[in-house]
Amino acid sequence: MDNRQTEFEAMAMPHLDAAYSLARWLSRSPTDAEDIVQEAMLRAFRAFDAVRGETVRPWLMAIVRNCFRDHNAKARRHEPASETVLEHLVFDGPSPEAEALGASERRRLDRMLALLPDDYREVLLLREMEDMSYREISEAIGAPIGTVMSRLARARALLKDKWLAEDAR
Amino acid sequence: MTCAEIERTSAFLDGELDASAGAEAERHIETCKHCQALVAVAGEASEALRGRAARLRAPASLRARIAQNLADEAKVVRLTSLRPVRRQFWLGAASGVGASAIAAALALAVMVLPAAESLTASLVDDHVQALSSGQTIAVVSSNHHTVKPWFAGRAPLSPPVSDFAGEGFALAGGRVDWVAGGKAAVVVYRHGGHEIDLYVWPSQAVAPPRRSERRGYHVVSWRARDLTLAAVSDVQSDELDRFVRLVQTAVE
């Protein structure tokens, strides 16, 4: 095995589960998530020399996000996405806390998160799952910090509205 | 039903405000029921998502596929330093050392192909990634006196930069990107609604294929002096050829 590969694996592979989780949450599909992560790791490896010395994880997550976007764009071109189909693709991963108290609340939140528009959901996932700063998210999605700030606020406002609307029912 | 201050409230939750703006946000939240609800739901969402980052395990089959991909790719990347091997082969061939020369020739033929394909893949992937992230241009200018100096110190070389607006290919700017593990200067042109990226990097042992296609994007590449150039775009291939001829004329 060559050095570059060994070095890359040592740096990137510890984040594989996180990359896969993010891809699952972004794509809401186990098979898509695998394709996305596979492509992301290859792209990361090709560009690897560029990041030595930088923080690997946010960089890797940005690549996962970009691969998801490309994947999505390709899928849309082939078969126009149907909103009704998307609504059924709610996250269904194994959840160890499923038996714990509040599991139904959590499930409700998962369902709402799954329904957020991609632009909003991705900033919220990068912020909350990856704990990335506005600057890091801005670099990851290639948009100004102001856009990150307003998308996050709108994502939360949408969640709040959905949440309150269900409570009122 | 919302409040004009949600951005500040949300940034406050993320700890992205300075002390004085934070204090203002806090005072506002105390009096605004919309923002109070926002804080409560955002807190739930945060708790639900936090710590889930590595909760799902990547399947073992995925892990194995990635390891295989990396090993294949590593083989290809090693070829960029193929020059000494190639020289040995020519020496061997010239002195009539038959068997090893033939073996080397076979090895070369087998190995150069994926390398060339990988370069096309790398170029197109980079182009598509830049397009989809909206980050195709780091220096925006139609003036080559602005674009060319921008590359100094950023790129490993000074790329040819000209504006062909009169011929329908307007200079739009430039960026620096990584292609197959090396830094390349990318000069960005617009043609109609399309973008053409001209990648320029120092020549390496492995030449990219002169003309290739991937995922609907055309790649035309060539060498000039000690540079390798590759034009990547989704414009029609005859238009891309016209662009390449303009650049070739400008370079020579």
Interface residues (C-beta under 8 A of the other chain):
Chain A: M1 D2 R4 Q5 F8 E9 M13 L16 D17 A18 A19 Y20 S21 L22 R24 E34 V37 Q38 M41 L42 R43 F45 R46 A47 F48 D49 A50 N66 R69 D70 A73 G93 P94 S95 P96 E105 R106 L109 D110 L113 L124 L125 R127 E128 M129 E130 D131 S133 Y134 I141 G142 A143 M149 S150 L152 A153 R154 R156 A157 L159 K160 D161 W163 L164
Chain B: M1 T2 I6 E7 T9 S10 A11 L13 D14 E16 H34 A37 L38 A40 V41 A42 E44 A45 S46 A48 L49 R50 R52 A53 A54 R55 L56 R57 A58 P59 L62 R63 R65 I66 A67 N69 L70 A71 E73 A74 V77 R78 S122 D125 V128 Q129 S132 S133 G134 Q135 W178 A180 G181 G182 K183
